């Protein structure tokens, strides 16, 4: 699945690459915009690796896909889902490894990385930190004015991360700037 295009100039705001990490399916979604203005989908996709492939090779394939998008789409920031403790240690390890690959690639390209918890993303996009996946998908579809919901959920989650960062990251940056300005007086 591959939606969108990067044929936009000049940029109407910040361009954020959202990464929903996973070893089998890794969602990557790019959203552009700013607080108080309509957001726009640039591109969304899900990178997949076969479960029977060596984990190092799976991470290498994910890295290639992420880096290709970083180079081609030139995001201003990368928003990655903060890995949280799960009952299945094997699943959380793969998720953490994929997250680390995305963070390392962003750093290599000089792009700031921001981590957002699942409940923070849900709250930003739906208004409730306890929203389910379908509610997140519905709001992502509405916010980006899409004709169809992005599928699978990894695609919608990557877009939700990017939306969350634009809406929350912008406010956090303005607050930090205001505090710094006040301290300089």
C-alpha positions as CSV (number, residue, x, y, z in Angstrom):
1,X,0.0,0.0,0.0
2,X,1.4,3.4,-1.0
3,X,-0.7,6.5,-0.9
4,X,0.3,10.1,-1.6
5,X,3.0,12.0,-3.3
6,X,5.7,14.4,-2.2
7,X,5.0,16.8,-5.0
8,X,4.5,19.9,-2.7
9,X,6.2,23.2,-2.9
10,X,6.6,25.3,-0.9
11,X,5.8,23.4,2.3
12,X,2.8,24.7,4.2
13,X,4.4,23.8,7.6
14,X,6.4,21.1,9.3
15,X,6.8,17.8,7.5
16,X,6.9,14.9,10.0
17,X,7.8,11.2,9.4
18,X,5.8,9.1,11.8
19,X,7.2,5.6,12.5
20,X,5.0,2.9,14.1
21,X,7.8,0.4,14.8
22,X,7.6,-3.4,14.4
23,X,9.8,-6.1,13.0
24,X,7.1,-7.8,10.9
25,X,5.1,-4.6,9.9
26,X,6.5,-1.1,10.3
27,X,4.2,1.8,9.5
28,X,5.7,4.9,8.0
29,X,3.6,8.0,7.4
30,X,4.5,11.5,6.4
31,X,2.2,14.4,7.3
32,X,2.7,18.1,6.6
33,X,1.1,21.1,8.3
34,X,1.0,23.3,11.3
35,X,-1.2,23.9,14.3
36,X,-4.4,25.7,13.4
37,X,-4.1,24.8,9.7
38,X,-5.3,21.7,7.8
39,X,-2.9,18.9,7.7
40,X,-2.0,17.0,4.5
41,X,-1.0,13.5,3.8
42,X,2.3,13.3,1.9
43,X,2.7,9.5,1.9
44,X,1.9,6.4,4.0
45,X,3.1,2.8,3.6
46,X,3.8,-0.3,5.6
47,X,7.2,-2.0,5.4
48,X,7.0,-5.8,5.8
49,X,9.6,-8.4,6.6
50,X,9.1,-12.2,6.6
51,X,9.1,-13.8,10.1
52,X,11.4,-16.6,8.9
53,X,14.2,-14.2,7.9
54,X,17.2,-13.6,10.1
55,X,16.4,-10.7,12.5
56,X,19.6,-8.8,11.4
57,X,18.5,-9.0,7.8
58,X,14.9,-7.9,8.7
59,X,16.3,-4.8,10.4
60,X,18.5,-4.1,7.4
61,X,15.5,-4.2,5.1
62,X,13.5,-1.9,7.4
63,X,16.5,0.5,7.5
64,X,16.6,0.6,3.7
65,X,12.9,1.5,3.5
66,X,13.1,4.1,6.2
67,X,16.2,5.7,4.8
68,X,14.8,5.8,1.3
69,X,11.9,7.8,2.6
70,X,14.1,10.1,4.7
71,X,16.2,11.0,1.7
72,X,13.3,11.3,-0.8
73,X,10.7,13.1,1.5
74,X,13.1,15.2,3.6
75,X,11.1,15.4,6.9
76,X,11.8,18.1,9.4
77,X,11.2,15.7,12.3
78,X,10.8,12.0,13.0
79,X,8.1,10.9,15.5
80,X,8.5,7.4,16.8
81,X,6.2,5.5,19.1
82,X,7.8,5.1,22.5
83,X,8.2,1.4,23.2
84,X,6.4,0.3,26.3
85,X,6.6,-2.9,28.3
86,X,4.5,-5.7,26.9
87,X,3.9,-9.2,28.2
88,X,5.5,-10.8,25.2
89,X,9.3,-10.0,25.6
90,X,10.0,-11.3,22.0
91,X,7.6,-8.8,20.5
92,X,8.8,-5.9,22.6
93,X,12.5,-6.7,21.6
94,X,11.7,-6.6,17.9
95,X,9.7,-3.4,18.3
96,X,12.5,-1.8,20.3
97,X,15.1,-2.8,17.7
98,X,13.0,-1.4,14.8
99,X,12.5,1.8,16.8
100,X,16.2,2.1,17.3
101,X,16.9,1.7,13.6
102,X,14.5,4.6,12.8
103,X,16.0,6.8,15.5
104,X,19.6,6.1,14.4
105,X,18.7,6.9,10.7
106,X,17.1,10.2,11.7
107,X,20.1,11.1,13.8
108,X,22.5,10.1,10.9
109,X,20.6,12.6,8.7
110,X,20.5,15.3,11.3
111,X,16.8,15.1,11.8
112,X,15.4,15.6,15.4
113,X,13.7,12.5,16.9
114,X,10.7,12.8,19.2
115,X,9.1,9.9,21.1
116,X,5.4,9.8,21.8
117,X,3.6,7.2,24.0
118,X,0.6,5.4,22.5
119,X,-1.7,7.1,25.0
120,X,-0.3,10.5,24.2
121,X,-0.9,9.8,20.4
122,X,-4.5,8.6,21.1
123,X,-5.2,11.7,23.2
124,X,-3.8,14.1,20.6
125,X,-5.7,12.6,17.7
126,X,-9.0,11.5,19.3
127,X,-9.2,13.4,22.6
128,X,-9.0,10.2,24.7
129,X,-5.9,8.4,25.7
130,X,-7.9,5.2,25.9
131,X,-9.3,5.3,22.3
132,X,-9.2,2.0,20.4
133,X,-7.4,1.4,17.0
134,X,-10.6,1.9,15.0
135,X,-11.3,5.3,16.7
136,X,-7.7,6.4,15.9
137,X,-8.0,5.3,12.3
138,X,-11.4,7.1,11.9
139,X,-9.9,10.4,13.3
140,X,-6.7,10.1,11.1
141,X,-9.0,9.6,8.1
142,X,-11.1,12.7,9.0
143,X,-8.2,15.0,10.0
144,X,-6.3,14.2,6.8
145,X,-9.5,14.4,4.7
146,X,-8.8,10.9,3.1
147,X,-11.4,9.2,0.9
148,X,-10.6,5.8,2.5
149,X,-9.1,4.8,5.9
150,X,-5.4,3.9,5.7
151,X,-4.9,0.1,6.3
152,X,-3.6,-1.8,8.0
153,X,-3.6,-0.2,11.5
154,X,0.2,0.2,11.3
155,X,-0.3,2.8,8.5
156,X,-2.9,4.7,10.5
157,X,-0.8,4.6,13.6
158,X,2.2,6.0,11.7
159,X,0.1,8.9,10.5
160,X,-1.3,9.4,14.0
161,X,2.2,9.8,15.3
162,X,3.0,12.4,12.8
163,X,-0.2,14.3,13.5
164,X,0.4,14.1,17.2
165,X,3.9,15.5,16.8
166,X,2.7,18.4,14.6
167,X,0.0,19.3,17.1
168,X,1.9,18.7,20.3
169,X,5.4,19.2,19.2
170,X,4.7,22.7,17.8
171,X,3.1,23.7,21.1
172,X,6.0,22.3,23.1
173,X,8.5,24.1,21.0
174,X,6.7,27.4,21.3
175,X,6.5,26.9,25.1
176,X,10.3,26.1,25.3
177,X,11.1,29.2,23.2
178,X,8.9,31.5,25.4
179,X,10.6,30.1,28.6
180,X,14.0,30.6,27.1
181,X,13.1,34.2,26.0
182,X,11.8,35.0,29.5
183,X,14.9,33.6,31.1
184,X,17.1,35.8,28.9
185,X,15.5,39.0,30.1
